[in-house]
Amino acid sequence: MKTFWLNFWLLFFSWMFALINKGIDTKTILLSALFFSIYFLMPLFENKIKKGLFILSLLLMLSIFYSNNLNLFTWFMYTIFLIEFNGLFKPKLLYLTVIVVYALSLFPFLLNAEITQVLFIVSMVFLTILLINQLRKYELRNKELKKLYIKMYDEHRLMKRQIINNEEVIRQEERNQIAREIHDSVGHRLTALLMQLEVARLKANDKHTEMQYDNLKQLAQSSLQDTRKAVRALKTQEHSGLQAIILLIRKLEAESHLRLALRFQPGVLHLNFTNQQSVVLYRSIQEALTNMMRHSESRTADIKFEVIAQKDFRVEISHPVTQKIRIIEGFGLTSMRERLVTIGGRLNFSQTEDQLSLIFQFPLEVKK
């Protein structure tokens, strides 16, 4: 976007100086207004339409600045315009366009010019072709480097994710080992203690002693049940709802150097979700953040969680953009929308000049 505006102002001032040298009248003003209207509309269209508008713009320029006098501002103006849209055509066709444009625009002057002036004009044409050629090479190299960067960045993210997953596996194995040791040592000893207490209770000579052994037995049984619960808790690692979301965000921040701001409205952290809602919520936020990393230059985002009228759960993910983005739903966003539909939810987008927001919500259900 910055490059577009830089080219625009260079083109605009070259245009104005070229008009001053040639002369300004009503016709040139109207044609100039038409040219710049097309210039601003061109980026909005596909390449086929853009090519037609490009040719129309060149014809407008030729009709405005066709003159017997040499005007170097016209050369500068044509060069800027051709550089701005050099990616529309293949190299050979573009170079032919440059030669034809300059030949037509300078033809009246060349008929009456001296040989030195003709050579000067020819050298300027070849200089323009050389400049455009170098810019094309630079853009191609830049695209290759960008693809290589994205590839290496994705590999880096994958490696970090594998490291985190491996760490989780190791931690879970350690938890399982601790659970087995508790089960094999403490659990077995408590079981043996229960059996001995039962034997002692049966051998008791009076009611008072029997009641004491019975109380001790109940205490040992309670300890055994607590031990079994602790073993089960160590062996399982379940994350659902907002707990899983927070864990996901921690992973993404570590892997991708994101800076994510979370905002929870009152009561949100106490919500319970069904298993299906938890999965959809997790996958939707994951897809939204992944899209942000792919299509946005920013690494910051704001995630807002709220409840609407005590009926719907709403999530809004916003991140800054430098220009308006044309949103095309690919496989990821389509899958996200389909998942939300399965739980009665919906997906929407909101966009301003400097911010893009993805909003989704679904009705709350009591987790049974």
C-alpha positions in Angstrom: 0.0 0.0 0.0 2.9 2.4 0.8 4.4 1.7 -2.6 1.1 2.4 -4.3 0.8 5.8 -2.7 4.5 6.6 -3.4 4.0 5.8 -7.1 0.8 7.8 -7.1 2.4 11.0 -5.9 5.3 10.6 -8.2 2.9 10.1 -11.1 0.7 12.9 -10.0 3.5 15.5 -9.8 5.0 14.3 -13.1 1.6 14.6 -14.7 1.1 18.1 -13.4 4.5 19.3 -14.6 3.9 17.6 -18.0 0.6 19.4 -18.3 2.1 22.8 -17.4 4.7 22.3 -20.1 2.1 21.3 -22.7 -0.7 23.6 -21.7 -3.9 23.0 -19.6 -7.4 23.2 -21.0 -10.8 21.8 -20.2 -10.3 18.7 -22.3 -7.0 17.8 -20.6 -8.5 18.3 -17.2 -11.5 16.0 -17.9 -9.2 13.3 -19.5 -6.8 13.6 -16.6 -9.7 13.1 -14.1 -10.8 10.0 -16.1 -7.3 8.6 -16.1 -6.8 8.9 -12.3 -10.3 7.5 -11.7 -9.3 4.4 -13.6 -5.9 4.4 -11.9 -7.5 4.1 -8.5 -10.1 1.5 -9.6 -7.5 -0.8 -11.3 -6.3 -2.7 -8.1 -9.9 -3.7 -7.3 -10.3 -5.8 -10.5 -9.0 -9.2 -11.7 -6.1 -9.3 -14.1 -8.2 -9.7 -17.2 -10.1 -6.5 -16.5 -7.0 -4.8 -15.2 -5.2 -5.4 -18.5 -8.0 -3.7 -20.4 -8.0 -0.7 -18.1 -4.2 -0.6 -18.4 -4.4 -0.3 -22.2 -7.2 2.3 -21.9 -5.1 4.4 -19.5 -2.2 4.3 -21.9 -4.4 5.5 -24.8 -5.7 8.3 -22.5 -2.1 9.3 -21.8 -1.2 9.3 -25.4 -4.2 11.4 -26.4 -3.4 14.0 -23.7 0.4 14.3 -24.2 0.7 13.8 -28.0 2.9 16.8 -28.9 5.7 18.0 -31.3 7.7 19.2 -28.3 10.0 17.1 -26.1 8.7 16.8 -22.6 10.9 14.8 -20.3 8.2 14.8 -17.6 6.1 12.6 -19.9 9.0 10.1 -20.1 9.1 10.0 -16.3 5.3 9.7 -16.1 5.1 6.8 -18.5 8.0 5.0 -16.7 6.2 5.3 -13.3 3.0 4.0 -14.7 4.6 1.1 -16.5 6.6 0.1 -13.4 3.4 0.2 -11.2 1.6 -2.4 -13.3 4.6 -4.3 -14.8 3.4 -7.6 -13.3 0.3 -7.7 -15.7 2.2 -8.9 -18.7 5.0 -11.3 -19.6 8.4 -9.7 -20.0 8.6 -9.7 -23.8 5.1 -8.3 -24.2 5.8 -5.6 -21.6 9.0 -4.6 -23.3 7.1 -4.4 -26.6 4.5 -2.2 -24.9 7.2 0.2 -23.6 8.7 0.6 -27.1 5.3 1.1 -28.7 4.2 3.6 -26.1 7.3 5.7 -26.4 7.4 5.4 -30.2 3.8 6.7 -30.4 4.2 9.4 -27.8 7.4 10.8 -29.3 6.8 10.2 -33.0 5.8 13.8 -33.8 9.0 15.1 -32.1 11.3 12.5 -33.6 10.3 13.6 -37.2 11.8 17.0 -36.6 14.5 16.1 -34.1 18.2 16.0 -34.6 20.2 12.7 -34.5 21.6 13.5 -31.0 18.1 14.1 -29.6 16.9 10.9 -31.3 19.8 8.9 -29.7 19.0 10.5 -26.4 15.3 9.4 -26.6 16.3 5.9 -27.7 18.7 5.6 -24.7 16.0 6.7 -22.4 13.7 4.0 -23.7 16.3 1.3 -23.2 17.0 2.7 -19.7 13.3 2.3 -18.9 13.3 -1.3 -20.2 16.4 -2.1 -18.1 14.9 -0.5 -15.0 11.6 -2.5 -15.4 13.6 -5.7 -16.0 15.6 -5.2 -12.8 12.5 -4.5 -10.8 10.9 -7.6 -12.1 13.9 -9.7 -11.1 13.8 -8.0 -7.7 10.1 -8.8 -7.2 10.6 -12.4 -8.3 13.5 -12.8 -5.9 11.5 -11.2 -3.1 8.6 -13.6 -3.7 11.1 -16.6 -3.6 12.6 -15.3 -0.4 9.1 -14.8 1.1 8.1 -18.4 0.2 11.4 -19.7 1.7 10.8 -17.6 4.8 7.2 -19.0 5.2 8.5 -22.5 4.6 11.2 -22.2 7.2 8.8 -20.4 9.6 6.3 -23.3 9.3 9.0 -25.8 9.9 10.2 -23.9 12.9 6.6 -23.8 14.3 6.3 -27.5 13.6 9.5 -28.3 15.4 8.5 -26.2 18.4 5.1 -27.9 18.4 6.8 -31.3 18.3 9.1 -30.3 21.2 6.1 -29.1 23.3 4.2 -32.4 22.5 7.3 -34.4 23.4 7.6 -32.5 26.7 3.9 -33.2 27.4 4.4 -36.9 26.6 7.4 -37.0 29.0 5.5 -35.2 31.7 2.6 -37.6 31.3 4.9 -40.6 31.5 6.4 -39.2 34.7 2.8 -38.8 36.1 2.0 -42.3 35.1 5.1 -43.6 36.8 4.3 -41.7 40.0 0.7 -43.1 39.8 2.0 -46.6 39.4 4.3 -46.2 42.4 1.5 -44.8 44.6 -0.8 -47.6 43.5 1.8 -50.3 44.0 3.2 -49.1 47.3 0.6 -46.9 49.2 -2.4 -48.6 47.7 -1.3 -52.2 48.4 -0.2 -51.2 52.0 -3.5 -49.6 52.7 -5.3 -52.7 51.4 -3.1 -54.9 53.6 -3.9 -52.6 56.6 -7.6 -52.9 55.9 -7.4 -56.7 56.0 -5.4 -56.7 59.3 -7.9 -54.3 60.9 -10.7 -56.5 59.8 -9.0 -59.5 61.4 -8.3 -57.5 64.6 -11.9 -56.3 64.7 -13.2 -59.9 64.5 -10.9 -61.0 67.3 -11.9 -58.1 69.6 -13.3 -59.2 73.0 -15.6 -56.3 73.7 -17.8 -53.9 71.8 -15.7 -50.8 72.6 -12.5 -52.3 71.0 -14.6 -53.6 68.0 -15.9 -50.0 67.4 -12.4 -48.6 67.6 -11.2 -51.1 65.0 -14.2 -50.3 62.9 -13.5 -46.6 62.9 -9.8 -47.2 62.0 -11.0 -49.4 59.1 -13.3 -46.7 57.8 -10.4 -44.2 58.0 -8.2 -46.6 56.1 -10.9 -47.1 53.5 -11.3 -43.4 53.0 -7.5 -43.0 52.6 -7.6 -45.8 50.0 -10.4 -44.1 48.1 -8.5 -40.8 48.1 -5.3 -42.5 46.9 -7.2 -44.1 44.0 -8.7 -40.7 43.1 -5.2 -39.2 43.1 -3.9 -42.1 40.9 -6.7 -41.5 38.4 -6.0 -37.7 38.3 -2.3 -38.3 37.7 -3.1 -40.8 34.8 -5.5 -38.5 33.0 -4.9 -35.1 31.4 -8.1 -33.6 30.2 -8.5 -30.0 29.0 -11.8 -28.7 27.9 -13.6 -25.4 27.4 -11.7 -22.2 28.3 -8.9 -24.2 30.0 -8.0 -25.8 26.6 -8.2 -22.3 24.9 -5.8 -20.8 27.4 -3.4 -23.7 26.9 -3.7 -23.3 23.1 -2.9 -19.6 23.4 0.1 -20.3 25.6 1.4 -22.7 22.9 0.8 -20.2 20.0 2.5 -17.4 21.9 5.6 -19.6 22.6 5.7 -21.0 19.0 4.9 -18.0 16.9 5.9 -15.0 19.0 2.3 -13.8 19.1 1.1 -11.2 21.6 -2.5 -12.0 22.5 -4.6 -9.9 24.9 -7.5 -11.8 26.5 -10.6 -10.2 27.9 -13.1 -12.1 29.9 -16.4 -10.5 30.9 -17.7 -11.4 34.3 -19.1 -14.9 34.6 -17.3 -16.3 31.5 -14.7 -18.3 33.4 -17.4 -20.2 35.3 -19.2 -21.4 32.2 -19.5 -25.1 31.5 -19.5 -26.4 27.9 -20.6 -29.7 26.4 -17.9 -31.8 24.8 -19.0 -30.8 21.3 -19.0 -27.1 22.2 -15.5 -27.4 23.7 -14.2 -29.0 20.5 -15.8 -26.4 18.2 -14.6 -23.5 20.4 -11.1 -24.8 20.5 -10.9 -25.5 16.7 -12.5 -22.2 15.8 -10.1 -20.1 17.8 -7.2 -22.2 16.5 -8.3 -21.6 12.9 -8.9 -17.8 13.4 -5.4 -17.3 14.9 -3.8 -19.5 12.2 -5.5 -17.3 9.5 -4.3 -14.2 11.2 -0.7 -15.5 11.2 -1.0 -16.4 7.5 -2.6 -13.3 6.1 -1.7 -10.5 8.5 1.7 -8.7 9.0 0.7 -8.1 12.6 1.6 -10.5 15.4 -0.9 -8.9 17.9 -4.5 -9.8 18.5 -7.3 -9.1 21.0 -9.6 -11.9 22.0 -12.8 -11.1 23.8 -15.0 -13.6 25.5 -18.5 -12.6 26.6 -22.1 -13.9 27.3 -24.9 -12.3 25.4 -28.2 -12.0 27.3 -27.3 -15.1 29.3 -28.1 -17.2 26.2 -25.2 -17.0 23.7 -21.5 -17.3 24.2 -19.6 -14.9 21.9 -16.0 -14.7 20.9 -14.4 -11.8 19.0 -10.9 -12.0 17.6 -9.5 -8.7 16.3 -6.2 -7.8 14.8 -4.8 -4.7 13.0 -4.5 -4.5 9.2 -2.8 -2.0 6.9 -5.6 -2.1 4.3 -9.0 -3.7 3.8 -8.8 -7.4 3.0 -11.0 -9.2 0.6 -12.2 -12.2 2.6 -12.5 -15.5 0.7 -13.6 -18.5 2.7 -11.2 -21.4 2.0 -11.3 -24.8 3.5 -10.4 -23.7 7.0 -13.1 -21.0 7.4 -15.7 -23.1 5.7 -15.0 -26.0 8.1 -15.1 -23.5 11.0 -18.5 -22.3 9.8 -19.8 -25.8 9.4 -18.7 -26.8 12.9 -20.4 -23.8 14.4 -23.7 -24.7 12.5 -23.6 -28.1 14.2 -24.0 -26.4 17.6 -26.4 -23.8 16.4 -23.7 -21.1 16.0 -22.8 -18.6 13.3 -19.7 -16.9 12.0 -19.4 -13.2 11.0 -16.7 -10.7 10.0 -16.3 -7.0 10.8 -13.8 -4.8 9.0 -12.6 -1.2 9.3 -9.7 0.6 7.6 -7.2 -0.5 10.3 -8.8 -3.6 12.0 -10.3 -6.9 11.0 -12.6 -8.8 13.4 -13.8 -12.4 13.3 -16.9 -13.0 15.4 -18.6 -16.2 16.2 -21.2 -17.2 18.8 -23.3 -20.2 19.8 -26.1 -20.8 22.3 -25.1 -22.0 25.7 -26.1 -25.4 27.0 -25.8 -26.8 30.5 -23.1 -29.5 30.7 -24.6 -32.7 32.0 
